Amino acid sequence: MPFDPQSLKFDDKGLIPAIAQDHQTGEVLMMAWMNADSLARTLQTGQVTYWSRSRQAFWAKGETSGHVQSLRELRVDCDRDCLLLKVEQIGPACHTNRRSCFYTVVEGGEERITSAPMTT
């Protein structure tokens, strides 16, 4: 069955959440937003492109940092309102220079940082 991007459920701003996951380890790296055009660019080029809500512009992951995400597999959730991008991540995924944006663990009402920023 051919993939129909029109079958996806974008929100009232034309966006859909996209979760990036390391294609080999399964580690969740980050969450960002895509619109129909950024999804089309991602599928066409193989380089993950998001939609920056703050800049109102396309954001090709790694275009300035070199921390590129290459798409290895795209999955759509059962409600068709969220995407899972299995990616090959070069360098850190997080703007804090950590491998993953999910480096804060909450346990027993306390926060614990699980990783330090990567050094270059």
FENSUL-V972341 format. One record per pair of residues at least 6 apart in sequence whose C-alpha atoms are under 6 Angstrom apart, sorted by sequence separation. I is the first residue (numbers start at 1). J is the second residue. D is the distance in whole Angstrom. If there is no record, write none. Layout:
i: <I;I>
j: <J;J>
d: <D;D>
This chain:
i: <10;21;42;51;62;92;93;94;105;21;42;51;52;61;76;92;93;94;105;21;50;51;75;104;20;50;75;104;20;49;74;103;19;38;49;74;103;19;38;49;103;18;48;73;18;72;17;18;72;17;34;71;16;33;34;70;16;33;69;70;15;69;98;15;69;97;98;14;48;97;47;48;68;47;67;46;47;67;46;23;22;23;17;18;19;20;21;22;16;18;19;20;21;9;29;30;8;9;29>
j: <16;27;48;57;68;98;99;100;111;28;49;58;59;68;83;99;100;101;112;29;58;59;83;112;29;59;84;113;30;59;84;113;30;49;60;85;114;31;50;61;115;31;61;86;32;86;32;33;87;33;50;87;33;50;51;87;34;51;87;88;34;88;117;35;89;117;118;35;69;118;69;70;90;70;90;70;71;91;71;86;86;87;82;83;84;85;86;87;82;84;85;86;87;80;100;101;80;81;101>
d: <5;6;5;6;4;5;5;5;6;4;5;5;6;5;5;4;6;5;5;5;6;6;6;6;5;5;5;5;5;5;6;6;6;5;4;5;5;4;6;6;6;6;6;5;5;6;6;6;5;5;5;5;6;6;5;5;5;6;6;5;5;6;5;5;5;5;6;6;6;6;6;6;5;5;5;6;6;5;5;5;6;5;5;5;5;5;5;5;6;6;6;6;6;6;4;5;5;5;6>
